Amino acid sequence: MTKKHYYHLTQWQRYKIEVLIKAGHKAPFISVQLKVSLSTIHRELKRNKTKAGKYNAAFAPVFVNRTP
């Protein structure tokens, strides 16, 4: 059995999601454009929305790769 590899979305991808949402595109279209799974987009939209329910890329944490 092969091990799945998971990757964090980049800040660029998060800003792209925000732009596409504001342009009226839905999650399936965004997942195809960014070449990530639909569930990744749904989780991102759920986790990083404002109190008003709008997605905001700036709310998403920025992960920095650090070598130990």
N, C-alpha and C positions, 0 to 999 in steps of 0.2 A: 504494500500500500504506500502510495507516495504522500508526502507531507504537503499540505497546502501552504502557500506563501501569502502573507498578508502585508499590504503596504498602506501607509498613511497617505491621505490625500495631501497634495502639495498646496501651499497657499495660493498659487496660480490657479489650480483646479477649483479651489473654493471660490475665488473671485469669478471664475468662469461660470460656476453654478449660479452665483448671485445675478450675474448679467443675464443668463439664459432664463432664470425664473422671472426677472423683471420684464423680459421680452415676451413673457407669456407661455414659455415652453414647459412641458410636463416632464416628470422624472424619467420615463422611458426614453424620450428623445435625448435628454441630458446624458444618460448613461451610455448611449451609443456614441455621442459626440466625444465624451471623455474616455471612452473605452474602459469603463469600470462597471461592476455589476449594479443592477437596479437596486438591490438591497443596500448597497453602499450609499447610493444617492438618497434613498429613503431615510436611512439612519442619519446621514449628514443633515438633511432637512429637518428632521425631528430634533436633533440635539442642539442645533445652532440657530434657533429662532428667537426673535425678540418677544417681549410681553404682548406685543400687538399681533404676533403670529407670523411675522415676516422673517424670511431667512436673511441673516447678516453674516457675511464671511469674516468680519472682524471679531465676531464672538467666538469663532473657532480657535482652539489653542494652536499655537505654532510650535511644532516639534522640531527640536534641533538634534541632529545626529552628533553624538559625542563619542569619542573613542575612550574606552576605560583606561 
